């Protein structure tokens, strides 16, 4: 919870400070124009990278592979797009890092090193066994019918 409070207070303060500093150097209207320009460029980059990521995910699905990295890239693209639509320069830098392929993949690798990924049956999913309120066991699974005749 303190992290979110820090983000909701700290990020806007940093953005306001940077906007004031840049505005003093280049002026108010060019600063506003620069914010709009980064949003336009970011939107175009988001569209291009989003289509490429969807294409790679579809290729993996067609090969029967789980598009796990592409799913993480989609999340990074959504975060980057949201940050680019937020006015300010600090969020724009982070947003562009999420949209540029090599930096996005580096961010994903760093995030995956902090995560623990497990494989196997999900509790309550196919192949699991559980007891209902009356004490009866239920085995959940999949089946296929083969007619050998």
N, C-alpha and C positions, 0 to 999 in steps of 0.2 A: 504493500500500500504506500509506503513512503516514496518508492520509486515513481509511482504515478503522480503523486503530489509534486515531486521534484520536476517531473516532465511537464506537467500542466502549468507550473509557475516558472520554471527555469527556461524552457524553450521559448515562450513568448517574450520573456525579458531579453534573452539573447537576440532574438529576431528584431525587436524594437531597437536595441542598441546598434545592431549592424545596419538597419535601415537608416537610422539617424546619421551614423558615420558616413555611409555611402552617399546619402543625400547631401551632406555638407561638402563632400568632394565634387560630386558631379551634378548636384541640383535635384530638386524634388521630382520634376516631371521625367527626367531621364531615369531616375531610380524607379519610379512607377513603371515606366516603359520597359526597363530591364526585368522587373518582376513578371510583367505580362509576357515578355519574350521568352523567358525561361519556362513559363507555363505552356506556351505554344510549342516550343521545341521539345519539351518533355512529353507533351501529348502525342506528337508525331513519333517520337522514339518509343513511347509506350505501345503505340499501335503496331509499329514494325516488330518490336521484340515480342509482343504478345502473339502475333501471328506466327512468328518463327517458333516460339515455344509450343504453341498448339500443334503446329505441323510435326515437330519432333515427338510430342506426346502421342499423336495419332500414329506415327510410324512405329513407335514402341508397342502400342496396343495392337497394331496389325501383325507385329512379330510375336505377339503373345507375352510381351514383357510389361511389367508394371512401370508406368512413367513416373517413378518416385522423384527423381531430380527435377523433372519438368513441373511436378506439382509444387515443389519448393520454389522453383523459379516463378511460378504463377503467383505465389504468395508474395515473393519479393517484388514482383512487378506491380502488384496491387498496392503494396506499401509505398513503393517508389512513386507511383502515380499520385497517390494521396498526398505525399509530401511535396511533390512538385506543384500541386494545386494550392497548397498552403502558401500564402504570401511570406516571403522572406528568403534570405540567402543561405542560412545554415541548413534549413530543411531542403532547399534546392540542391545543395551539395550532396546530402545524404540520399535524396531522391534520385539524382543522376547516378550515384554509386549503385543503386538498386537496379537501374535500367541498363547500364553498360555491361555487356556479357561477361567480360573477364573479372570485373570487380564484383558483379552479382554472384558469380560462382565462388569467388573467394569468400564472400560473406556467408554463403550457404555452407561451404566447407567448415568455416569457423563455427557456425551455429550447430552443425551436425556433430562436431567434436564435443559439444557440450550436452548433446542429447543422448539418451539411451534408447536404442531401437531394439525391440524384441519381436520374435516371430513365434508363431504357434497358435493353438486354439484360443479364441477369445472367450472369457467366461460368459456363459449364456449363448454362445454362438454355436455353429455347427460342430458336432462331435462332443459337446459338453454334456455333463450329467448334473442334474440338480433335483432337489426335492421340493415339491409344492407344499401348500399349506396343510393338506390332508396327510402328508407324510409319504406320498407315493413318489417314486423316482421317475423322472422323465429323461430319456436319452434323446437328444436332438441330433439329427444327422441328415444326410442326403442319401437318396437311393436311385438306382436305375433299374428299369425292368427290361429283361432280355427274354424274348420269346425264341426259343431254340428250335421250334418245330419247323 
